[in-house]
Amino acid sequence: MSQELSVDISKQTISSGYLQFFELEIGSGSVNKLYFHDGKNENSADITFDGNTYISLPIQMTGVEVTTTGTVNRPSITVANVESVLKSQSKFKTEMRESDWDASVGGLGITNSNFRLDDLIGSRLVRRRTLEKYLTSNPTVEFPKDTYIIDRIATKTSMYVSFELSSPHDLIGFRLPSRAVVGKYCPWKYQGAASNVIASDKQGACVWKTNEQINLGSATASVYFTENDEPIVKATALASASSAYNNSTTYSADAIVLDSGIYYQSMSDSNQGNARTNEVFWRILRSYTVWSSDAGVTYTIDTDDPAKNSYVLHDNTIWRALIGHTRSATIEPDFDSPYWARADICGKLIKSCKSRYQARGTNSNTGTDFIPSTTFSTAAVLPFGGFPGSRKFR
């Protein structure tokens, strides 16, 4: 603390207003800080302090008391009126429009157009305090800075949003890896960093991509899975590798059968007479065809089981039909089409990652003719480990 402030606080009264300012550091970058204050100056203008202009926002910080006993306090900061934070014309976002703004989280650039409240999780918040009479002092006169980490969104309503903060003192006693492992669930989001995912669609740190995922040495293979970890395989590959189911036949592991229009893959050797609905012995394989704009092909749906709907491959992505229709150029699969929904999506379980990253083939097929085995390749490494901002993906 500066000597001037030490003298001031030793007095019974202080003839100057108390001010606090906030600096929000979003992700990484050379220009990634936002400056704000809970008021304006006597001319109703934003306040300048230490060379920075602090924009006015309706905010309140609570729970900053210091204690020497019990648990460390977890302060909170509340911003009134969520719309003032989110709407594109707000001052909060104005700074993000500047040409030199380069904040990024997990490799994704954060701009005024794609900013979300979730992007603030893990961001550093610095509180600076001084007295009004020292606003223009050189050198800067201020109380010691308080540094916090935005830990989570505590409350979000139409009137305000409240963030819970963690004190740097909470870092004492942390063990690596700091990212929590919660049961059998994967903490990453699907296809976050894949090279073929455009920047605006990157949401997490998972490196799964939509084609050529499996490295087979000199060749690659594409493999797709539903949310229930059912492989989605090219229809022609399944047709050539399968046989009609026979209840008296003994099937070995990976054998593929066709029964009542559905493909099943044997999960074990000496598999005979077991119901195909028994997941211990069988798993379902979904089949897809390649979409084109040629007219005359009909895509169907099953009203009792949507998983039986038609699947197509388009732009390295598997789509499932939502509405039965005849193929045409105007019903092209995409995220905005009411006729289609993406089918190759994350299963959210650790075993889902094994199915995808450690897939091995039932034969030497590569490319889109690849049929995944029920066993895994332990030589392939699962993509687990720390990464910047991992707290956001817990």
Summary of the structure (lengths in Angstrom):
residues: 394
radius of gyration: 28.4
end to end distance: 37.0
largest distance: 95.5
contacts: 1091
relative contact order: 0.12
helix: 14%
strand: 31%
